[in-house]
Amino acid sequence: MATQLNLFTRRKAAKLPPATEFATHCMIADMLARWVSPGWRYTHIASGEFRTKATAGRLKRMGVKPGWPDFILLSPEGRPHFLELKRKGNTLTDEQASFAAWCHERRVVHVVAYSFNDAVDALKQWGAVRVAVAL
């Protein structure tokens, strides 16, 4: 984890906390918008934020299910790849763990990334982003 120097005392300040999940989601979305490999399709599923009870009820009625990962990517061959982002130290919900287990039992690609670098590594391994992406 990176630390930041205090400009006034020249001593190391406290360690910086890990990026928020929101910030990591935005960085991944920005990277995909620029560096997605040809033929790949992707979307972000916005189902984890605060909702009013009325909105939550409407979304549930329209078929939104808990546990689905944050990003869904489709390879040029149409094979699904799922990416769940978690802030370091956070854990999957029961629904997210159940979805991940379902994927693994069926050999559907599903990765839980606890940092931006972990997510980029998975995307590169899948071929979803061009290798030229530098951290």
C-alpha positions as semicolon CSV with decimal commas, in nm:
position;residue;x (nm);y (nm);z (nm)
1;M;0,000;0,000;0,000
2;A;0,135;0,344;-0,092
3;T;0,217;0,607;0,165
4;Q;0,220;0,981;0,124
5;L;0,483;1,215;0,267
6;N;0,367;1,498;0,488
7;L;0,493;1,818;0,327
8;F;0,534;2,004;0,656
9;T;0,703;1,746;0,880
10;R;0,881;1,542;0,611
11;R;0,766;1,230;0,791
12;K;0,561;0,961;0,632
13;A;0,192;1,012;0,685
14;A;-0,051;0,730;0,745
15;K;-0,091;0,471;0,471
16;L;-0,345;0,564;0,210
17;P;-0,663;0,356;0,219
18;P;-0,744;0,135;-0,080
19;A;-0,944;0,300;-0,356
20;T;-1,319;0,294;-0,307
21;E;-1,516;0,044;-0,512
22;F;-1,675;0,337;-0,699
23;A;-1,333;0,476;-0,797
24;T;-1,215;0,132;-0,909
25;H;-1,533;0,080;-1,115
26;C;-1,476;0,414;-1,287
27;M;-1,111;0,334;-1,360
28;I;-1,208;-0,004;-1,511
29;A;-1,487;0,156;-1,716
30;D;-1,249;0,426;-1,844
31;M;-0,984;0,167;-1,931
32;L;-1,234;-0,053;-2,115
33;A;-1,372;0,246;-2,306
34;R;-1,023;0,318;-2,436
35;W;-0,847;-0,021;-2,451
36;V;-1,112;-0,290;-2,504
37;S;-0,995;-0,547;-2,758
38;P;-1,172;-0,561;-3,094
39;G;-1,484;-0,777;-3,090
40;W;-1,535;-0,765;-2,712
41;R;-1,858;-0,623;-2,565
42;Y;-1,905;-0,516;-2,205
43;T;-2,141;-0,348;-1,965
44;H;-2,154;-0,255;-1,600
45;I;-2,451;-0,372;-1,399
46;A;-2,560;-0,091;-1,168
47;S;-2,749;-0,286;-0,905
48;G;-2,552;-0,224;-0,588
49;E;-2,621;0,137;-0,503
50;F;-2,870;0,292;-0,265
51;R;-3,224;0,286;-0,397
52;T;-3,549;0,411;-0,254
53;K;-3,788;0,130;-0,161
54;A;-4,006;0,223;-0,458
55;T;-3,715;0,204;-0,703
56;A;-3,588;-0,120;-0,549
57;G;-3,935;-0,268;-0,585
58;R;-3,961;-0,160;-0,948
59;L;-3,619;-0,304;-1,032
60;K;-3,704;-0,632;-0,858
61;R;-4,032;-0,646;-1,047
62;M;-3,843;-0,592;-1,375
63;G;-3,619;-0,891;-1,299
64;V;-3,305;-0,751;-1,135
65;K;-3,149;-1,031;-0,930
66;P;-2,900;-0,995;-0,644
67;G;-2,550;-1,138;-0,670
68;W;-2,475;-1,065;-1,032
69;P;-2,123;-0,929;-1,089
70;D;-2,036;-0,569;-1,162
71;F;-1,906;-0,615;-1,516
72;I;-2,028;-0,855;-1,781
73;L;-1,801;-0,900;-2,080
74;L;-1,860;-1,109;-2,391
75;S;-1,569;-1,237;-2,595
76;P;-1,577;-1,215;-2,976
77;E;-1,694;-1,580;-2,971
78;G;-1,980;-1,488;-2,736
79;R;-1,833;-1,650;-2,425
80;P;-1,933;-1,466;-2,105
81;H;-1,675;-1,336;-1,859
82;F;-1,781;-1,191;-1,524
83;L;-1,582;-0,946;-1,312
84;E;-1,679;-0,862;-0,954
85;L;-1,494;-0,575;-0,788
86;K;-1,446;-0,561;-0,413
87;R;-1,253;-0,318;-0,200
88;K;-0,965;-0,490;-0,023
89;G;-1,095;-0,629;0,307
90;N;-1,457;-0,657;0,190
91;T;-1,620;-0,992;0,124
92;L;-1,876;-1,124;-0,120
93;T;-2,240;-1,123;-0,016
94;D;-2,408;-1,463;0,009
95;E;-2,576;-1,399;-0,326
96;Q;-2,245;-1,300;-0,490
97;A;-2,071;-1,609;-0,349
98;S;-2,355;-1,828;-0,476
99;F;-2,331;-1,674;-0,825
100;A;-1,952;-1,722;-0,829
101;A;-1,991;-2,087;-0,725
102;W;-2,255;-2,140;-0,994
103;C;-2,014;-2,001;-1,255
104;H;-1,719;-2,209;-1,137
105;E;-1,926;-2,531;-1,135
106;R;-2,011;-2,465;-1,500
107;R;-1,668;-2,341;-1,604
108;V;-1,801;-1,993;-1,673
109;V;-1,526;-1,736;-1,632
110;H;-1,578;-1,537;-1,310
111;V;-1,314;-1,336;-1,123
112;V;-1,334;-1,139;-0,802
113;A;-1,077;-0,856;-0,806
114;Y;-0,976;-0,677;-0,487
115;S;-0,776;-0,404;-0,661
116;F;-0,750;-0,223;-0,992
117;N;-0,434;-0,417;-1,073
118;D;-0,607;-0,751;-1,007
119;A;-0,889;-0,649;-1,240
120;V;-0,648;-0,540;-1,514
121;D;-0,456;-0,868;-1,481
122;A;-0,780;-1,066;-1,531
123;L;-0,887;-0,854;-1,828
124;K;-0,545;-0,897;-1,991
125;Q;-0,548;-1,272;-1,928
126;W;-0,889;-1,298;-2,094
127;G;-0,770;-1,091;-2,391
128;A;-1,041;-0,832;-2,322
129;V;-0,798;-0,541;-2,324
130;R;-0,507;-0,472;-2,552
131;V;-0,174;-0,566;-2,396
132;A;-0,051;-0,210;-2,440
133;V;-0,238;-0,111;-2,122
134;A;0,023;0,013;-1,877
135;L;-0,033;0,061;-1,507
